[in-house]
Amino acid sequence: MNDTPDPNPIDPGLVKYLRLLVTVLTAVMVVGFIVIVVLFVTKFSDAFGPEMPDEITLPDGTVPTAYTRGDGWYAVVTEDNQILIFNAETGELRQEIAIEVGK
């Protein structure tokens, strides 16, 4: 004699529905992960940094130590304590500033 009751039959429609839900959830998680990775890469990547001039022509004998950019100009600080300010569009030297070093 078998005293155990028969288990409830599994509805094939319910199984298909649950399988679809799990598949959709997996796809959403994969897409979400890809979006997060893309956002991190674009947010923290240096590839999308400020525009740099293709070429900077410095006076003979100057060695650059720093560079900065402003609206319509860029500046190069040289090893001999000078700031050279250039026009951003033409690359023409606009101004030279001598830096006085305190002692």
C-alpha positions in Angstrom: 0.0 0.0 0.0 1.1 3.4 -0.9 0.0 6.0 1.7 1.8 9.0 0.2 -0.4 11.3 -1.7 0.3 12.0 -5.3 2.2 15.3 -5.7 0.5 18.1 -7.5 1.1 17.8 -11.2 3.5 20.4 -12.6 1.8 22.7 -15.1 3.9 22.9 -18.3 2.6 26.4 -19.0 3.9 27.6 -15.6 7.3 26.0 -16.2 7.6 27.8 -19.6 6.5 31.1 -18.0 9.2 30.7 -15.2 11.8 29.8 -17.8 11.0 32.9 -19.7 11.2 35.1 -16.6 14.6 33.7 -15.7 15.8 34.2 -19.3 14.6 37.8 -19.3 16.1 38.5 -15.9 19.5 37.1 -17.1 19.4 39.3 -20.2 18.5 42.4 -18.2 21.4 41.7 -15.8 23.9 41.2 -18.7 22.8 44.4 -20.4 22.9 46.3 -17.1 26.4 45.1 -16.4 27.5 46.1 -19.9 26.0 49.6 -19.4 27.8 50.0 -16.1 31.1 48.9 -17.6 30.7 51.4 -20.5 29.8 54.2 -18.2 32.9 53.5 -16.0 35.1 53.4 -19.1 33.8 56.7 -20.6 33.7 58.4 -17.2 37.2 57.5 -16.0 39.0 57.2 -19.3 41.7 59.6 -20.2 41.0 59.1 -23.8 38.3 61.8 -23.6 40.6 64.4 -22.0 41.1 68.0 -23.1 42.2 68.7 -26.6 45.9 69.1 -27.1 47.6 71.0 -29.9 49.1 68.7 -32.5 52.4 70.6 -32.3 53.9 73.2 -30.1 56.9 75.2 -31.4 59.0 76.4 -28.6 61.9 78.9 -28.8 65.3 77.3 -29.1 66.9 76.1 -25.9 63.6 75.9 -23.9 62.6 72.8 -22.1 58.9 72.4 -21.2 58.0 71.4 -17.6 54.2 72.0 -17.5 51.3 72.7 -19.8 47.9 74.3 -19.2 45.0 75.3 -21.4 42.5 78.2 -21.2 39.7 79.6 -23.4 41.5 80.5 -26.7 45.0 80.0 -25.3 47.5 77.5 -23.9 50.6 78.0 -21.8 53.8 76.2 -21.4 56.0 76.6 -18.3 59.7 76.2 -19.1 62.6 74.9 -17.1 64.2 78.4 -17.1 61.2 79.9 -15.1 59.2 81.4 -18.0 55.6 81.0 -19.0 55.0 81.1 -22.7 51.4 81.8 -23.7 50.2 80.8 -27.2 47.1 81.4 -29.3 45.2 78.1 -29.3 44.0 78.5 -32.9 47.2 79.7 -34.6 49.9 78.4 -32.3 51.5 81.9 -32.3 53.4 83.0 -29.2 51.3 85.8 -27.6 53.1 86.6 -24.4 56.2 85.6 -22.3 56.1 86.0 -18.6 59.3 85.7 -16.5 58.8 84.0 -13.1 60.7 85.5 -10.2 61.9 82.7 -7.9 61.9 83.8 -4.2 65.0 83.0 -2.2 
